[in-house]
Amino acid sequence: MTETLRWRKSSFSGGGDGNTCVEIAALPTRVAIRDSKVPSRGTVTVPAGSFAAFIQRLKTTTV
């Protein structure tokens, strides 16, 4: 990934130091994901449609 990514965290990651979350960055056809505690360790990318389906499933799942 050579382009500069615009990383963001969930608004729910606020407590404590705010770093106990993953960060995501949108790419044209994929979503990049990394650990906010150790961002230099690595990045995983997934197809944007798969990520959207994953998030939608999380929103509809009750615990």
PDB file of N, CA, C, O and CB in Angstrom:
ATOM      1  N   MET A   1       0.839  -1.171   0.000  1.00  0.00           N
ATOM      2  CA  MET A   1       0.000   0.000   0.000  1.00  0.00           C
ATOM      3  C   MET A   1       0.885   1.236   0.000  1.00  0.00           C
ATOM      4  O   MET A   1       1.505   1.555   1.015  1.00  0.00           O
ATOM      5  CB  MET A   1      -0.955  -0.003   1.209  1.00  0.00           C
ATOM      6  N   THR A   2       0.949   1.913  -1.093  1.00  0.00           N
ATOM      7  CA  THR A   2       1.818   3.077  -1.180  1.00  0.00           C
ATOM      8  C   THR A   2       1.076   4.376  -0.939  1.00  0.00           C
ATOM      9  O   THR A   2       1.709   5.386  -0.627  1.00  0.00           O
ATOM     10  CB  THR A   2       2.482   3.120  -2.519  1.00  0.00           C
ATOM     11  N   GLU A   3      -0.250   4.389  -1.072  1.00  0.00           N
ATOM     12  CA  GLU A   3      -0.985   5.620  -0.850  1.00  0.00           C
ATOM     13  C   GLU A   3      -1.124   5.909   0.647  1.00  0.00           C
ATOM     14  O   GLU A   3      -1.059   5.001   1.475  1.00  0.00           O
ATOM     15  CB  GLU A   3      -2.364   5.539  -1.509  1.00  0.00           C
ATOM     16  N   THR A   4      -1.314   7.183   0.975  1.00  0.00           N
ATOM     17  CA  THR A   4      -1.529   7.576   2.362  1.00  0.00           C
ATOM     18  C   THR A   4      -2.954   7.229   2.747  1.00  0.00           C
ATOM     19  O   THR A   4      -3.907   7.639   2.083  1.00  0.00           O
ATOM     20  CB  THR A   4      -1.249   9.090   2.573  1.00  0.00           C
ATOM     21  N   LEU A   5      -3.092   6.473   3.821  1.00  0.00           N
ATOM     22  CA  LEU A   5      -4.412   6.048   4.258  1.00  0.00           C
ATOM     23  C   LEU A   5      -4.923   6.961   5.357  1.00  0.00           C
ATOM     24  O   LEU A   5      -4.152   7.486   6.161  1.00  0.00           O
ATOM     25  CB  LEU A   5      -4.382   4.597   4.740  1.00  0.00           C
ATOM     26  N   ARG A   6      -6.224   7.139   5.378  1.00  0.00           N
ATOM     27  CA  ARG A   6      -6.871   7.938   6.412  1.00  0.00           C
ATOM     28  C   ARG A   6      -7.501   6.978   7.417  1.00  0.00           C
ATOM     29  O   ARG A   6      -8.601   6.474   7.191  1.00  0.00           O
ATOM     30  CB  ARG A   6      -7.943   8.911   5.802  1.00  0.00           C
ATOM     31  N   TRP A   7      -6.809   6.726   8.520  1.00  0.00           N
ATOM     32  CA  TRP A   7      -7.246   5.761   9.515  1.00  0.00           C
ATOM     33  C   TRP A   7      -8.264   6.376  10.452  1.00  0.00           C
ATOM     34  O   TRP A   7      -8.188   7.562  10.773  1.00  0.00           O
ATOM     35  CB  TRP A   7      -6.060   5.231  10.303  1.00  0.00           C
ATOM     36  N   ARG A   8      -9.233   5.556  10.899  1.00  0.00           N
ATOM     37  CA  ARG A   8     -10.205   6.019  11.894  1.00  0.00           C
ATOM     38  C   ARG A   8     -10.567   4.880  12.831  1.00  0.00           C
ATOM     39  O   ARG A   8     -10.489   3.703  12.479  1.00  0.00           O
ATOM     40  CB  ARG A   8     -11.473   6.576  11.210  1.00  0.00           C
ATOM     41  N   LYS A   9     -10.968   5.271  14.043  1.00  0.00           N
ATOM     42  CA  LYS A   9     -11.380   4.317  15.076  1.00  0.00           C
ATOM     43  C   LYS A   9     -12.865   4.468  15.331  1.00  0.00           C
ATOM     44  O   LYS A   9     -13.465   5.489  14.996  1.00  0.00           O
ATOM     45  CB  LYS A   9     -10.579   4.526  16.388  1.00  0.00           C
ATOM     46  N   SER A  10     -13.439   3.465  15.912  1.00  0.00           N
ATOM     47  CA  SER A  10     -14.824   3.526  16.341  1.00  0.00           C
ATOM     48  C   SER A  10     -14.983   4.569  17.437  1.00  0.00           C
ATOM     49  O   SER A  10     -14.081   4.761  18.252  1.00  0.00           O
ATOM     50  CB  SER A  10     -15.304   2.152  16.828  1.00  0.00           C
ATOM     51  N   SER A  11     -16.113   5.234  17.456  1.00  0.00           N
ATOM     52  CA  SER A  11     -16.399   6.182  18.539  1.00  0.00           C
ATOM     53  C   SER A  11     -16.569   5.457  19.867  1.00  0.00           C
ATOM     54  O   SER A  11     -16.557   6.096  20.920  1.00  0.00           O
ATOM     55  CB  SER A  11     -17.659   6.998  18.222  1.00  0.00           C
ATOM     56  N   PHE A  12     -16.727   4.139  19.840  1.00  0.00           N
ATOM     57  CA  PHE A  12     -16.872   3.347  21.061  1.00  0.00           C
ATOM     58  C   PHE A  12     -15.526   2.981  21.685  1.00  0.00           C
ATOM     59  O   PHE A  12     -15.500   2.286  22.701  1.00  0.00           O
ATOM     60  CB  PHE A  12     -17.654   2.085  20.765  1.00  0.00           C
ATOM     61  N   SER A  13     -14.424   3.419  21.116  1.00  0.00           N
ATOM     62  CA  SER A  13     -13.113   3.051  21.638  1.00  0.00           C
ATOM     63  C   SER A  13     -12.580   4.076  22.628  1.00  0.00           C
ATOM     64  O   SER A  13     -11.392   4.057  22.950  1.00  0.00           O
ATOM     65  CB  SER A  13     -12.132   2.882  20.503  1.00  0.00           C
ATOM     66  N   GLY A  14     -13.414   4.952  23.106  1.00  0.00           N
ATOM     67  CA  GLY A  14     -12.998   6.069  23.942  1.00  0.00           C
ATOM     68  C   GLY A  14     -12.379   5.767  25.282  1.00  0.00           C
ATOM     69  O   GLY A  14     -11.402   6.427  25.637  1.00  0.00           O
ATOM     70  N   GLY A  15     -12.874   4.814  26.057  1.00  0.00           N
ATOM     71  CA  GLY A  15     -12.423   4.606  27.425  1.00  0.00           C
ATOM     72  C   GLY A  15     -10.924   4.468  27.599  1.00  0.00           C
ATOM     73  O   GLY A  15     -10.231   4.031  26.679  1.00  0.00           O
ATOM     74  N   GLY A  16     -10.419   4.830  28.754  1.00  0.00           N
ATOM     75  CA  GLY A  16      -8.985   4.701  29.043  1.00  0.00           C
ATOM     76  C   GLY A  16      -8.155   5.557  28.114  1.00  0.00           C
ATOM     77  O   GLY A  16      -8.411   6.752  27.965  1.00  0.00           O
ATOM     78  N   ASP A  17      -7.162   4.951  27.490  1.00  0.00           N
ATOM     79  CA  ASP A  17      -6.308   5.712  26.581  1.00  0.00           C
ATOM     80  C   ASP A  17      -6.854   5.745  25.159  1.00  0.00           C
ATOM     81  O   ASP A  17      -6.252   6.366  24.283  1.00  0.00           O
ATOM     82  CB  ASP A  17      -4.916   5.129  26.574  1.00  0.00           C
ATOM     83  N   GLY A  18      -7.985   5.087  24.917  1.00  0.00           N
ATOM     84  CA  GLY A  18      -8.606   5.122  23.599  1.00  0.00           C
ATOM     85  C   GLY A  18      -7.925   4.285  22.543  1.00  0.00           C
ATOM     86  O   GLY A  18      -8.276   4.373  21.367  1.00  0.00           O
ATOM     87  N   ASN A  19      -6.954   3.470  22.936  1.00  0.00           N
ATOM     88  CA  ASN A  19      -6.207   2.693  21.959  1.00  0.00           C
ATOM     89  C   ASN A  19      -6.553   1.213  21.970  1.00  0.00           C
ATOM     90  O   ASN A  19      -5.806   0.415  21.403  1.00  0.00           O
ATOM     91  CB  ASN A  19      -4.750   2.860  22.198  1.00  0.00           C
ATOM     92  N   THR A  20      -7.640   0.826  22.584  1.00  0.00           N
ATOM     93  CA  THR A  20      -7.999  -0.589  22.646  1.00  0.00           C
ATOM     94  C   THR A  20      -9.012  -0.912  21.558  1.00  0.00           C
ATOM     95  O   THR A  20     -10.119  -1.372  21.840  1.00  0.00           O
ATOM     96  CB  THR A  20      -8.563  -0.954  24.037  1.00  0.00           C
ATOM     97  N   CYS A  21      -8.633  -0.673  20.355  1.00  0.00           N
ATOM     98  CA  CYS A  21      -9.556  -0.843  19.244  1.00  0.00           C
ATOM     99  C   CYS A  21      -8.772  -1.144  17.968  1.00  0.00           C
ATOM    100  O   CYS A  21      -7.548  -1.018  17.927  1.00  0.00           O
ATOM    101  CB  CYS A  21     -10.436   0.416  19.063  1.00  0.00           C
ATOM    102  N   VAL A  22      -9.490  -1.534  16.952  1.00  0.00           N
ATOM    103  CA  VAL A  22      -8.881  -1.616  15.636  1.00  0.00           C
ATOM    104  C   VAL A  22      -9.158  -0.306  14.913  1.00  0.00           C
ATOM    105  O   VAL A  22     -10.079   0.429  15.271  1.00  0.00           O
ATOM    106  CB  VAL A  22      -9.424  -2.840  14.828  1.00  0.00           C
ATOM    107  N   GLU A  23      -8.369  -0.024  13.909  1.00  0.00           N
ATOM    108  CA  GLU A  23      -8.582   1.134  13.056  1.00  0.00           C
ATOM    109  C   GLU A  23      -8.870   0.626  11.653  1.00  0.00           C
ATOM    110  O   GLU A  23      -8.385  -0.431  11.251  1.00  0.00           O
ATOM    111  CB  GLU A  23      -7.349   2.098  13.074  1.00  0.00           C
ATOM    112  N   ILE A  24      -9.657   1.385  10.919  1.00  0.00           N
ATOM    113  CA  ILE A  24      -9.935   1.023   9.530  1.00  0.00           C
ATOM    114  C   ILE A  24      -9.631   2.206   8.625  1.00  0.00           C
ATOM    115  O   ILE A  24      -9.664   3.362   9.047  1.00  0.00           O
ATOM    116  CB  ILE A  24     -11.407   0.570   9.357  1.00  0.00           C
ATOM    117  N   ALA A  25      -9.335   1.891   7.383  1.00  0.00           N
ATOM    118  CA  ALA A  25      -9.112   2.907   6.355  1.00  0.00           C
ATOM    119  C   ALA A  25      -9.749   2.399   5.069  1.00  0.00           C
ATOM    120  O   ALA A  25      -9.546   1.251   4.673  1.00  0.00           O
ATOM    121  CB  ALA A  25      -7.576   3.209   6.156  1.00  0.00           C
ATOM    122  N   ALA A  26     -10.514   3.258   4.429  1.00  0.00           N
ATOM    123  CA  ALA A  26     -11.186   2.886   3.185  1.00  0.00           C
ATOM    124  C   ALA A  26     -10.238   3.013   1.997  1.00  0.00           C
ATOM    125  O   ALA A  26      -9.536   4.013   1.850  1.00  0.00           O
ATOM    126  CB  ALA A  26     -12.431   3.758   2.966  1.00  0.00           C
ATOM    127  N   LEU A  27     -10.230   2.004   1.168  1.00  0.00           N
ATOM    128  CA  LEU A  27      -9.516   2.000  -0.110  1.00  0.00           C
ATOM    129  C   LEU A  27     -10.580   1.935  -1.200  1.00  0.00           C
ATOM    130  O   LEU A  27     -11.748   1.712  -0.882  1.00  0.00           O
ATOM    131  CB  LEU A  27      -8.490   0.787  -0.217  1.00  0.00           C
ATOM    132  N   PRO A  28     -10.233   2.119  -2.456  1.00  0.00           N
ATOM    133  CA  PRO A  28     -11.256   2.096  -3.504  1.00  0.00           C
ATOM    134  C   PRO A  28     -12.128   0.836  -3.515  1.00  0.00           C
ATOM    135  O   PRO A  28     -13.341   0.943  -3.699  1.00  0.00           O
ATOM    136  CB  PRO A  28     -10.596   2.237  -4.832  1.00  0.00           C
ATOM    137  N   THR A  29     -11.552  -0.342  -3.326  1.00  0.00           N
ATOM    138  CA  THR A  29     -12.345  -1.579  -3.380  1.00  0.00           C
ATOM    139  C   THR A  29     -12.164  -2.461  -2.160  1.00  0.00           C
ATOM    140  O   THR A  29     -12.740  -3.547  -2.093  1.00  0.00           O
ATOM    141  CB  THR A  29     -11.986  -2.365  -4.609  1.00  0.00           C
ATOM    142  N   ARG A  30     -11.373  -2.012  -1.191  1.00  0.00           N
ATOM    143  CA  ARG A  30     -11.068  -2.824  -0.016  1.00  0.00           C
ATOM    144  C   ARG A  30     -11.112  -1.958   1.231  1.00  0.00           C
ATOM    145  O   ARG A  30     -11.172  -0.732   1.143  1.00  0.00           O
ATOM    146  CB  ARG A  30      -9.688  -3.502  -0.155  1.00  0.00           C
ATOM    147  N   VAL A  31     -11.081  -2.599   2.391  1.00  0.00           N
ATOM    148  CA  VAL A  31     -10.972  -1.904   3.672  1.00  0.00           C
ATOM    149  C   VAL A  31      -9.721  -2.437   4.365  1.00  0.00           C
ATOM    150  O   VAL A  31      -9.544  -3.647   4.502  1.00  0.00           O
ATOM    151  CB  VAL A  31     -12.266  -2.111   4.567  1.00  0.00           C
ATOM    152  N   ALA A  32      -8.856  -1.520   4.800  1.00  0.00           N
ATOM    153  CA  ALA A  32      -7.648  -1.888   5.526  1.00  0.00           C
ATOM    154  C   ALA A  32      -7.958  -1.873   7.022  1.00  0.00           C
ATOM    155  O   ALA A  32      -8.678  -0.997   7.500  1.00  0.00           O
ATOM    156  CB  ALA A  32      -6.468  -0.922   5.186  1.00  0.00           C
ATOM    157  N   ILE A  33      -7.418  -2.832   7.751  1.00  0.00           N
ATOM    158  CA  ILE A  33      -7.673  -2.973   9.187  1.00  0.00           C
ATOM    159  C   ILE A  33      -6.327  -3.165   9.878  1.00  0.00           C
ATOM    160  O   ILE A  33      -5.471  -3.912   9.403  1.00  0.00           O
ATOM    161  CB  ILE A  33      -8.651  -4.179   9.491  1.00  0.00           C
ATOM    162  N   ARG A  34      -6.152  -2.468  11.021  1.00  0.00           N
ATOM    163  CA  ARG A  34      -4.923  -2.644  11.802  1.00  0.00           C
ATOM    164  C   ARG A  34      -5.226  -2.480  13.294  1.00  0.00           C
ATOM    165  O   ARG A  34      -6.260  -1.930  13.672  1.00  0.00           O
ATOM    166  CB  ARG A  34      -3.834  -1.626  11.352  1.00  0.00           C
ATOM    167  N   ASP A  35      -4.326  -2.956  14.115  1.00  0.00           N
ATOM    168  CA  ASP A  35      -4.429  -2.838  15.565  1.00  0.00           C
ATOM    169  C   ASP A  35      -3.985  -1.437  15.969  1.00  0.00           C
ATOM    170  O   ASP A  35      -2.864  -1.031  15.663  1.00  0.00           O
ATOM    171  CB  ASP A  35      -3.572  -3.929  16.286  1.00  0.00           C
ATOM    172  N   SER A  36      -4.847  -0.702  16.646  1.00  0.00           N
ATOM    173  CA  SER A  36      -4.496   0.669  17.010  1.00  0.00           C
ATOM    174  C   SER A  36      -3.385   0.739  18.056  1.00  0.00           C
ATOM    175  O   SER A  36      -2.720   1.767  18.180  1.00  0.00           O
ATOM    176  CB  SER A  36      -5.717   1.389  17.525  1.00  0.00           C
ATOM    177  N   LYS A  37      -3.180  -0.333  18.801  1.00  0.00           N
ATOM    178  CA  LYS A  37      -2.121  -0.345  19.811  1.00  0.00           C
ATOM    179  C   LYS A  37      -0.739  -0.496  19.182  1.00  0.00           C
ATOM    180  O   LYS A  37       0.244   0.037  19.696  1.00  0.00           O
ATOM    181  CB  LYS A  37      -2.361  -1.472  20.808  1.00  0.00           C
ATOM    182  N   VAL A  38      -0.668  -1.221  18.072  1.00  0.00           N
ATOM    183  CA  VAL A  38       0.613  -1.472  17.402  1.00  0.00           C
ATOM    184  C   VAL A  38       0.392  -1.336  15.885  1.00  0.00           C
ATOM    185  O   VAL A  38       0.441  -2.334  15.165  1.00  0.00           O
ATOM    186  CB  VAL A  38       1.183  -2.908  17.772  1.00  0.00           C
ATOM    187  N   PRO A  39       0.154  -0.122  15.401  1.00  0.00           N
ATOM    188  CA  PRO A  39      -0.173   0.043  13.981  1.00  0.00           C
ATOM    189  C   PRO A  39       0.936  -0.362  13.020  1.00  0.00           C
ATOM    190  O   PRO A  39       0.662  -0.688  11.865  1.00  0.00           O
ATOM    191  CB  PRO A  39      -0.531   1.456  13.724  1.00  0.00           C
ATOM    192  N   SER A  40       2.161  -0.346  13.470  1.00  0.00           N
ATOM    193  CA  SER A  40       3.266  -0.709  12.579  1.00  0.00           C
ATOM    194  C   SER A  40       3.426  -2.220  12.414  1.00  0.00           C
ATOM    195  O   SER A  40       4.203  -2.669  11.572  1.00  0.00           O
ATOM    196  CB  SER A  40       4.556  -0.123  13.102  1.00  0.00           C
ATOM    197  N   ARG A  41       2.709  -2.994  13.197  1.00  0.00           N
ATOM    198  CA  ARG A  41       2.862  -4.448  13.153  1.00  0.00           C
ATOM    199  C   ARG A  41       2.320  -5.057  11.860  1.00  0.00           C
ATOM    200  O   ARG A  41       2.833  -6.079  11.404  1.00  0.00           O
ATOM    201  CB  ARG A  41       2.163  -5.075  14.340  1.00  0.00           C
ATOM    202  N   GLY A  42       1.313  -4.461  11.273  1.00  0.00           N
ATOM    203  CA  GLY A  42       0.796  -5.005  10.023  1.00  0.00           C
ATOM    204  C   GLY A  42      -0.622  -4.558   9.745  1.00  0.00           C
ATOM    205  O   GLY A  42      -1.312  -4.033  10.620  1.00  0.00           O
ATOM    206  N   THR A  43      -1.040  -4.773   8.526  1.00  0.00           N
ATOM    207  CA  THR A  43      -2.371  -4.385   8.068  1.00  0.00           C
ATOM    208  C   THR A  43      -2.989  -5.549   7.317  1.00  0.00           C
ATOM    209  O   THR A  43      -2.309  -6.255   6.574  1.00  0.00           O
ATOM    210  CB  THR A  43      -2.314  -3.119   7.172  1.00  0.00           C
ATOM    211  N   VAL A  44      -4.269  -5.739   7.516  1.00  0.00           N
ATOM    212  CA  VAL A  44      -5.041  -6.743   6.782  1.00  0.00           C
ATOM    213  C   VAL A  44      -6.030  -5.982   5.911  1.00  0.00           C
ATOM    214  O   VAL A  44      -6.616  -4.996   6.357  1.00  0.00           O
ATOM    215  CB  VAL A  44      -5.780  -7.755   7.757  1.00  0.00           C
ATOM    216  N   THR A  45      -6.221  -6.428   4.677  1.00  0.00           N
ATOM    217  CA  THR A  45      -7.255  -5.819   3.839  1.00  0.00           C
ATOM    218  C   THR A  45      -8.273  -6.872   3.443  1.00  0.00           C
ATOM    219  O   THR A  45      -7.944  -8.041   3.236  1.00  0.00           O
ATOM    220  CB  THR A  45      -6.637  -5.160   2.581  1.00  0.00           C
ATOM    221  N   VAL A  46      -9.511  -6.428   3.344  1.00  0.00           N
ATOM    222  CA  VAL A  46     -10.613  -7.304   2.939  1.00  0.00           C
ATOM    223  C   VAL A  46     -11.447  -6.567   1.900  1.00  0.00           C
ATOM    224  O   VAL A  46     -11.445  -5.336   1.872  1.00  0.00           O
ATOM    225  CB  VAL A  46     -11.494  -7.730   4.170  1.00  0.00           C
ATOM    226  N   PRO A  47     -12.154  -7.293   1.050  1.00  0.00           N
ATOM    227  CA  PRO A  47     -13.033  -6.631   0.081  1.00  0.00           C
ATOM    228  C   PRO A  47     -14.073  -5.761   0.799  1.00  0.00           C
ATOM    229  O   PRO A  47     -14.614  -6.152   1.833  1.00  0.00           O
ATOM    230  CB  PRO A  47     -13.738  -7.680  -0.812  1.00  0.00           C
ATOM    231  N   ALA A  48     -14.340  -4.590   0.243  1.00  0.00           N
ATOM    232  CA  ALA A  48     -15.272  -3.650   0.871  1.00  0.00           C
ATOM    233  C   ALA A  48     -16.650  -4.268   1.088  1.00  0.00           C
ATOM    234  O   ALA A  48     -17.272  -4.031   2.124  1.00  0.00           O
ATOM    235  CB  ALA A  48     -15.401  -2.395   0.019  1.00  0.00           C
ATOM    236  N   GLY A  49     -17.132  -5.047   0.140  1.00  0.00           N
ATOM    237  CA  GLY A  49     -18.450  -5.678   0.287  1.00  0.00           C
ATOM    238  C   GLY A  49     -18.490  -6.674   1.434  1.00  0.00           C
ATOM    239  O   GLY A  49     -19.487  -6.756   2.151  1.00  0.00           O
ATOM    240  N   SER A  50     -17.428  -7.419   1.612  1.00  0.00           N
ATOM    241  CA  SER A  50     -17.361  -8.377   2.713  1.00  0.00           C
ATOM    242  C   SER A  50     -17.322  -7.663   4.053  1.00  0.00           C
ATOM    243  O   SER A  50     -17.959  -8.097   5.013  1.00  0.00           O
ATOM    244  CB  SER A  50     -16.138  -9.279   2.564  1.00  0.00           C
ATOM    245  N   PHE A  51     -16.572  -6.565   4.118  1.00  0.00           N
ATOM    246  CA  PHE A  51     -16.502  -5.801   5.362  1.00  0.00           C
ATOM    247  C   PHE A  51     -17.858  -5.200   5.697  1.00  0.00           C
ATOM    248  O   PHE A  51     -18.276  -5.216   6.855  1.00  0.00           O
ATOM    249  CB  PHE A  51     -15.441  -4.695   5.259  1.00  0.00           C
ATOM    250  N   ALA A  52     -18.549  -4.670   4.694  1.00  0.00           N
ATOM    251  CA  ALA A  52     -19.883  -4.096   4.915  1.00  0.00           C
ATOM    252  C   ALA A  52     -20.856  -5.157   5.416  1.00  0.00           C
ATOM    253  O   ALA A  52     -21.654  -4.890   6.315  1.00  0.00           O
ATOM    254  CB  ALA A  52     -20.418  -3.460   3.619  1.00  0.00           C
ATOM    255  N   ALA A  53     -20.797  -6.351   4.845  1.00  0.00           N
ATOM    256  CA  ALA A  53     -21.665  -7.443   5.300  1.00  0.00           C
ATOM    257  C   ALA A  53     -21.329  -7.847   6.734  1.00  0.00           C
ATOM    258  O   ALA A  53     -22.232  -8.138   7.519  1.00  0.00           O
ATOM    259  CB  ALA A  53     -21.534  -8.660   4.364  1.00  0.00           C
ATOM    260  N   PHE A  54     -20.055  -7.868   7.081  1.00  0.00           N
ATOM    261  CA  PHE A  54     -19.614  -8.184   8.435  1.00  0.00           C
ATOM    262  C   PHE A  54     -20.167  -7.166   9.433  1.00  0.00           C
ATOM    263  O   PHE A  54     -20.706  -7.547  10.472  1.00  0.00           O
ATOM    264  CB  PHE A  54     -18.077  -8.221   8.506  1.00  0.00           C
ATOM    265  N   ILE A  55     -20.039  -5.893   9.126  1.00  0.00           N
ATOM    266  CA  ILE A  55     -20.544  -4.838  10.013  1.00  0.00           C
ATOM    267  C   ILE A  55     -22.064  -4.919  10.141  1.00  0.00           C
ATOM    268  O   ILE A  55     -22.605  -4.766  11.236  1.00  0.00           O
ATOM    269  CB  ILE A  55     -20.130  -3.447   9.490  1.00  0.00           C
ATOM    270  N   GLN A  56     -22.744  -5.155   9.037  1.00  0.00           N
ATOM    271  CA  GLN A  56     -24.207  -5.278   9.085  1.00  0.00           C
ATOM    272  C   GLN A  56     -24.618  -6.444   9.974  1.00  0.00           C
ATOM    273  O   GLN A  56     -25.577  -6.339  10.739  1.00  0.00           O
ATOM    274  CB  GLN A  56     -24.785  -5.463   7.667  1.00  0.00           C
ATOM    275  N   ARG A  57     -23.903  -7.539   9.875  1.00  0.00           N
ATOM    276  CA  ARG A  57     -24.195  -8.719  10.716  1.00  0.00           C
ATOM    277  C   ARG A  57     -23.966  -8.400  12.191  1.00  0.00           C
ATOM    278  O   ARG A  57     -24.751  -8.814  13.044  1.00  0.00           O
ATOM    279  CB  ARG A  57     -23.314  -9.924  10.293  1.00  0.00           C
ATOM    280  N   LEU A  58     -22.901  -7.669  12.494  1.00  0.00           N
ATOM    281  CA  LEU A  58     -22.650  -7.271  13.887  1.00  0.00           C
ATOM    282  C   LEU A  58     -23.799  -6.421  14.421  1.00  0.00           C
ATOM    283  O   LEU A  58     -24.200  -6.575  15.575  1.00  0.00           O
ATOM    284  CB  LEU A  58     -21.320  -6.495  14.000  1.00  0.00           C
ATOM    285  N   LYS A  59     -24.319  -5.544  13.607  1.00  0.00           N
ATOM    286  CA  LYS A  59     -25.409  -4.658  14.039  1.00  0.00           C
ATOM    287  C   LYS A  59     -26.704  -5.404  14.316  1.00  0.00           C
ATOM    288  O   LYS A  59     -27.526  -4.950  15.112  1.00  0.00           O
ATOM    289  CB  LYS A  59     -25.659  -3.601  12.992  1.00  0.00           C
ATOM    290  N   THR A  60     -26.893  -6.549  13.662  1.00  0.00           N
ATOM    291  CA  THR A  60     -28.154  -7.282  13.825  1.00  0.00           C
ATOM    292  C   THR A  60     -28.051  -8.456  14.768  1.00  0.00           C
ATOM    293  O   THR A  60     -29.049  -9.121  15.045  1.00  0.00           O
ATOM    294  CB  THR A  60     -28.635  -7.766  12.502  1.00  0.00           C
ATOM    295  N   THR A  61     -26.845  -8.722  15.271  1.00  0.00           N
ATOM    296  CA  THR A  61     -26.648  -9.851  16.177  1.00  0.00           C
ATOM    297  C   THR A  61     -26.838  -9.396  17.616  1.00  0.00           C
ATOM    298  O   THR A  61     -26.280  -8.383  18.036  1.00  0.00           O
ATOM    299  CB  THR A  61     -25.247 -10.471  15.986  1.00  0.00           C
ATOM    300  N   THR A  62     -27.627 -10.151  18.363  1.00  0.00           N
ATOM    301  CA  THR A  62     -27.799  -9.852  19.784  1.00  0.00           C
ATOM    302  C   THR A  62     -26.958 -10.811  20.604  1.00  0.00           C
ATOM    303  O   THR A  62     -26.793 -11.979  20.253  1.00  0.00           O
ATOM    304  CB  THR A  62     -29.289  -9.942  20.200  1.00  0.00           C
ATOM    305  N   VAL A  63     -26.442 -10.304  21.677  1.00  0.00           N
ATOM    306  CA  VAL A  63     -25.574 -11.117  22.531  1.00  0.00           C
ATOM    307  C   VAL A  63     -26.338 -11.582  23.739  1.00  0.00           C
ATOM    308  O   VAL A  63     -25.785 -12.283  24.586  1.00  0.00           O
ATOM    309  CB  VAL A  63     -24.327 -10.336  22.960  1.00  0.00           C
TER     310      VAL A  63
END
